[in-house]
Amino acid sequence: MSGLYPISGSKLYIGGRVTAKGTVTAADFAGATWMEVGGWANAGAVGDTQNVGEQDLINERRTRKFKTTVNGGTMDNQFVPMALDPGQIKFKEAIADCNPYQFKIEWGADCMPEGPVTISVAEPGVVTWQGHGLVAGQPVVFASTGTLPTGLTAGTVYYVIAAGLTSDAFSVAATPGGAGIATTAAGSGTHTASAPPAGMTDMFYGLALPGARQGGGATSAHLRNWSIAVDSNIVEV
């Protein structure tokens, strides 16, 4: 897959209400139930910036600098108002709540391979996905109309491992380069897998903030400003 991804096709999701936590890991999002926020018209910048302190030194006749706190910033977004969109409804609920929520952004989401899979009961379990095109270290997320085989959880990010990787099959680990996960009991229903581009999914805790309706001339689209104050580090998957 290309290393250039357009903003177009990216997706913003809101998860569950959480207890505030400054440092999070991928495990804090395991099993999260995500809901896409529809009508996303303009994406703001998101990511840590480093605050810097200063101290004047007499003998050096120079102001020296040192790193202090890290700030995730506030992501300013615009949306087309969609009163019946489930994601926007949940975002409004989060605005009225004083607690942070889980958020996920899939940049370049329309470049994401997705397809039906079968998963064997084995040590490690083998995922069969015809012509998947994935490489070792690629993030993979599973979903099911029923239940996944024991050992795997829907919505959790796993990673393709090099051992046993073929053009149509692979096994997964809980961490990049980790040991393959054993499946100990068969699941039910139809399973699917999606593989977001490596490093292009951001997950974080944030506070949903209200915003003004945009004005404009007669030919302007009516948009709504809603921001997310990032309240943790950002986990890049």
Secondary structure, DSSP 4 states (H G I P E B T S, - for coil): --S---STT-EEEEEEE----SS--GGGGTT---EE---EEEPPP---EEEEEEEEETTTTEEEEEEEEEE--EEEEEE---TT-HHHHHHHHHHH-SS-EEEEEETTGGG--EEEEEE-SSSS--EE-TT----TT-EEEEEESSBPPTT--TT-EEEE-STT--SSEE-EESSTT-PBPP--S--BS-EEEE-PPTT-EEEEEEEEE--PBP---TTSPP-EEEEEEE-S--EE-
